[in-house]
Amino acid sequence: MENQQTRLRISFLESADEDGTPLFFNRNLNNINGHSLDSELITFSNAYASLQKLPLETITRTNQFAIS
């Protein structure tokens, strides 16, 4: 689709607060090619995470489409 916007969020476990609730550090990437396969985004995210000190927690892809 022409009017697709794709974003990628890579979340890392940073620490926990005094109650034990996990605190996350997020890296948000915009303008991702909408035709990218999920497996390609996972491969990229894992490679990016290997350069970080924090452990990788989640990878989230968000697609938005214009409907009008």
C-alpha positions as CSV (number, residue, x, y, z in Angstrom):
1,M,0.0,0.0,0.0
2,E,1.2,3.5,-0.8
3,N,0.0,5.2,2.4
4,Q,1.6,2.8,4.9
5,Q,3.8,3.9,7.8
6,T,5.8,1.3,9.6
7,R,7.5,1.8,13.0
8,L,9.8,-0.5,14.9
9,R,10.2,-0.4,18.7
10,I,13.0,-2.3,20.3
11,S,12.6,-2.6,24.1
12,F,15.4,-3.4,26.5
13,L,15.1,-4.3,30.1
14,E,16.9,-1.5,32.0
15,S,16.3,-2.2,35.6
16,A,13.5,-2.6,38.2
17,D,12.0,-0.1,40.6
18,E,11.8,-0.7,44.4
19,D,8.5,-2.6,43.9
20,G,10.1,-4.9,41.4
21,T,8.3,-3.4,38.4
22,P,10.5,-3.7,35.3
23,L,11.8,-0.5,33.7
24,F,12.4,-0.4,30.0
25,F,14.5,1.6,27.6
26,N,12.9,1.8,24.2
27,R,14.5,2.6,20.8
28,N,11.9,3.8,18.3
29,L,12.7,3.7,14.6
30,N,10.3,5.5,12.2
31,N,10.0,5.3,8.4
32,I,10.7,1.6,8.2
33,N,10.1,0.1,4.7
34,G,6.5,-1.2,4.9
35,H,7.5,-4.1,2.6
36,S,10.0,-5.4,5.1
37,L,9.3,-9.0,6.3
38,D,8.9,-9.6,10.0
39,S,11.9,-12.0,9.9
40,E,14.1,-9.2,8.4
41,L,13.0,-6.8,11.2
42,I,13.8,-9.5,13.8
43,T,17.2,-10.1,12.3
44,F,18.0,-6.4,12.4
45,S,16.7,-6.0,15.9
46,N,18.8,-8.9,17.2
47,A,21.9,-7.4,15.5
48,Y,21.2,-4.0,17.0
49,A,20.6,-5.6,20.4
50,S,23.9,-7.4,20.2
51,L,25.6,-3.9,20.3
52,Q,23.8,-2.9,23.5
53,K,24.6,-3.7,27.1
54,L,21.0,-4.1,28.1
55,P,19.1,-7.4,27.4
56,L,16.6,-7.3,24.6
57,E,13.0,-7.7,25.9
58,T,10.6,-7.2,23.0
59,I,10.4,-6.2,19.3
60,T,7.2,-4.5,18.2
61,R,6.2,-3.6,14.7
62,T,3.4,-1.0,14.1
63,N,1.8,-0.6,10.7
64,Q,-0.5,2.4,10.0
65,F,-2.6,2.7,6.9
66,A,-4.5,5.6,5.5
67,I,-8.1,4.6,4.8
68,S,-9.3,7.7,3.1
